[in-house]
């Protein structure tokens, strides 16, 4: 898990609900004296778990946006004595688009286009063919992009544009 994901997880709140949708375990600072989630959230959780049927598997996870600023993740928990529902609330944080990331990385439109085509799965040779430019020009431009982004490979440049953690996109020392 990258540092951004860890930070988002740390900002969220976890609740465990029993089979009657009552709070079995929760953050008492968030819900002091409450034994149920607020009505809107409970409706969201009920709707998300409705498709699970009688035997939810550990791989069931449903996500919804209860409001423009709140993400709700719901997943089954298997306790010693009963089946429970895990509810994780976290602030919604929109990820930058590829174009916004390209701007943040100070890529030119042609550099962005090379990487965008790479994210579509095209190799450097296929990119050259699609853009009708010599393969050598694409390879030279790719080396310049890699240098500009501080990475050693085309794959690392793609990862950086896609917004993966700096640790996974950075070149090994």
C-alpha positions as a printed NumPy array, in Angstrom:
array([[  0.   ,   0.   ,   0.   ],
       [  1.5  ,   3.338,  -0.987],
       [  1.81 ,   6.274,   1.404],
       [ -1.195,   8.094,  -0.111],
       [ -3.409,   5.037,   0.452],
       [ -2.104,   4.7  ,   4.025],
       [ -2.858,   8.377,   4.68 ],
       [ -6.395,   7.982,   3.314],
       [ -6.94 ,   4.873,   5.47 ],
       [ -5.723,   6.752,   8.548],
       [ -8.282,   9.499,   7.897],
       [-11.219,   7.098,   7.755],
       [-13.481,   5.57 ,  10.389],
       [-14.251,   1.864,  10.758],
       [-17.5  ,   0.501,  12.178],
       [-18.52 ,  -3.092,  12.764],
       [-22.257,  -3.707,  12.501],
       [-24.123,  -6.753,  13.758],
       [-26.739,  -8.609,  11.705],
       [-29.382,  -6.035,  12.78 ],
       [-27.227,  -3.167,  11.47 ],
       [-26.492,  -1.976,  15.019],
       [-23.009,  -0.648,  15.775],
       [-21.082,  -3.405,  17.544],
       [-17.723,  -1.647,  17.4  ],
       [-17.152,   1.936,  16.326],
       [-15.393,   5.167,  16.964],
       [-17.01 ,   6.597,  20.097],
       [-15.699,  10.065,  19.213],
       [-17.658,   9.987,  15.957],
       [-20.839,   8.361,  17.294],
       [-21.007,   9.04 ,  21.049],
       [-23.905,   7.127,  22.583],
       [-25.266,   6.008,  19.201],
       [-26.026,   2.392,  18.48 ],
       [-26.892,   2.913,  14.811],
       [-25.386,   4.731,  11.873],
       [-27.213,   7.836,  10.662],
       [-30.249,   6.874,   8.554],
       [-28.722,   7.835,   5.204],
       [-25.618,   5.75 ,   5.854],
       [-27.633,   2.8  ,   7.116],
       [-29.743,   2.862,   3.927],
       [-26.535,   2.924,   1.88 ],
       [-25.088,  -0.035,   3.804],
       [-28.337,  -2.028,   3.499],
       [-28.445,  -1.395,  -0.249],
       [-24.821,  -2.428,  -0.686],
       [-25.163,  -5.651,   1.32 ],
       [-28.461,  -6.7  ,  -0.254],
       [-26.674,  -8.484,  -3.11 ],
       [-24.585, -10.615,  -0.733],
       [-27.39 , -13.069,   0.015],
       [-27.029, -15.512,   2.897],
       [-23.333, -16.297,   2.502],
       [-21.105, -13.347,   1.696],
       [-17.565, -14.27 ,   0.803],
       [-14.455, -12.54 ,   2.037],
       [-14.   , -11.076,  -1.441],
       [-17.297,  -9.166,  -1.319],
       [-16.607,  -5.464,  -1.069],
       [-18.979,  -2.786,  -2.155],
       [-18.229,   0.903,  -2.536],
       [-20.638,   3.812,  -2.729],
       [-20.533,   7.551,  -2.397],
       [-22.946,   8.611,   0.329],
       [-22.316,  12.234,  -0.538],
       [-19.954,  14.123,  -2.811],
       [-17.408,  14.12 ,   0.008],
       [-17.816,  10.658,   1.605],
       [-16.873,   7.188,   0.365],
       [-18.495,   4.165,   2.032],
       [-16.782,   0.763,   1.806],
       [-18.727,  -2.243,   3.046],
       [-17.302,  -5.734,   3.506],
       [-18.235,  -8.916,   5.398],
       [-16.455,  -9.801,   8.616],
       [-16.508, -13.304,   9.997],
       [-16.338, -13.242,  13.787],
       [-16.203, -16.1  ,  16.285],
       [-19.896, -15.998,  17.107],
       [-21.563, -14.169,  14.257],
       [-21.302, -12.664,  10.846],
       [-20.704,  -8.922,  10.983],
       [-20.499,  -6.131,   8.472],
       [-17.455,  -3.897,   8.258],
       [-18.221,  -0.325,   7.244],
       [-15.357,   1.982,   6.427],
       [-16.074,   5.677,   5.915],
       [-13.445,   7.863,   4.344],
       [-13.297,  11.301,   2.81 ],
       [-13.61 ,  11.168,  -0.973],
       [-10.518,  12.447,  -2.703],
       [-10.682,  12.817,  -6.439],
       [ -7.573,  11.605,  -8.215],
       [ -6.064,  13.948, -10.781],
       [ -6.814,  13.092, -14.416],
       [ -3.98 ,  12.072, -16.723],
       [ -3.987,  15.537, -18.255],
       [ -3.755,  17.143, -14.802],
       [ -0.895,  14.773, -13.872],
       [  0.879,  15.633, -17.138],
       [  0.573,  19.329, -16.24 ],
       [  1.933,  18.658, -12.735],
       [  4.862,  16.773, -14.28 ],
       [  5.386,  19.644, -16.753],
       [  5.037,  17.406, -19.81 ],
       [  4.593,  18.945, -23.239],
       [  1.534,  17.878, -25.275],
       [  3.665,  15.555, -27.434],
       [  5.346,  13.989, -24.367],
       [  1.915,  13.426, -22.836],
       [  0.677,  11.845, -26.088],
       [  3.618,   9.384, -26.153],
       [  2.925,   8.312, -22.581],
       [ -0.848,   8.212, -23.056],
       [ -0.4  ,   5.813, -25.969],
       [  1.997,   3.785, -23.826],
       [ -0.699,   3.518, -21.133],
       [ -3.005,   2.134, -23.827],
       [ -0.502,  -0.709, -24.192],
       [  1.408,   0.423, -27.278],
       [  5.167,  -0.139, -27.427],
       [  7.569,   2.57 , -28.513],
       [  7.634,   1.051, -32.013],
       [  3.817,   0.982, -32.203],
       [  3.674,   4.597, -30.997],
       [  6.082,   5.611, -33.763],
       [  3.912,   3.835, -36.316],
       [  0.671,   5.36 , -35.007],
       [  2.116,   8.895, -34.968],
       [  3.88 ,   8.375, -38.327],
       [  7.282,   9.476, -37.045],
       [ 10.601,   7.625, -37.229],
       [ 11.163,   5.053, -34.51 ],
       [ 14.479,   6.705, -33.644],
       [ 12.703,  10.001, -32.921],
       [ 10.261,   8.287, -30.557],
       [ 13.105,   6.457, -28.793],
       [ 15.081,   9.711, -28.441],
       [ 11.986,  11.534, -27.117],
       [ 11.278,   8.7  , -24.699],
       [ 14.819,   8.924, -23.297],
       [ 14.303,  12.678, -22.838],
       [ 10.977,  12.07 , -21.071],
       [ 12.558,   9.465, -18.791],
       [ 15.36 ,  11.911, -17.956],
       [ 12.85 ,  14.709, -17.335],
       [ 10.822,  12.482, -14.982],
       [ 13.911,  11.075, -13.24 ],
       [ 13.221,   7.453, -14.157],
       [ 15.194,   4.835, -16.056],
       [ 12.546,   2.917, -17.994],
       [  9.505,   3.54 , -20.151],
       [  7.408,   1.525, -17.653],
       [  8.516,   3.775, -14.786],
       [  7.578,   6.853, -16.833],
       [  4.133,   5.334, -17.436],
       [  3.741,   4.577, -13.715],
       [  4.652,   8.15 , -12.832],
       [  2.066,   9.574, -15.258],
       [ -0.548,   7.133, -13.966],
       [  0.025,   8.47 , -10.454],
       [  1.531,   5.422,  -8.82 ],
       [  3.64 ,   6.028,  -5.744],
       [  6.995,   7.679,  -6.214],
       [  8.663,   4.669,  -4.609],
       [  7.399,   2.289,  -7.294],
       [  8.032,   4.759, -10.099],
       [ 11.463,   5.903,  -8.988],
       [ 14.506,   4.352, -10.541],
       [ 16.498,   1.988,  -8.337],
       [ 19.685,   3.524,  -6.947]])
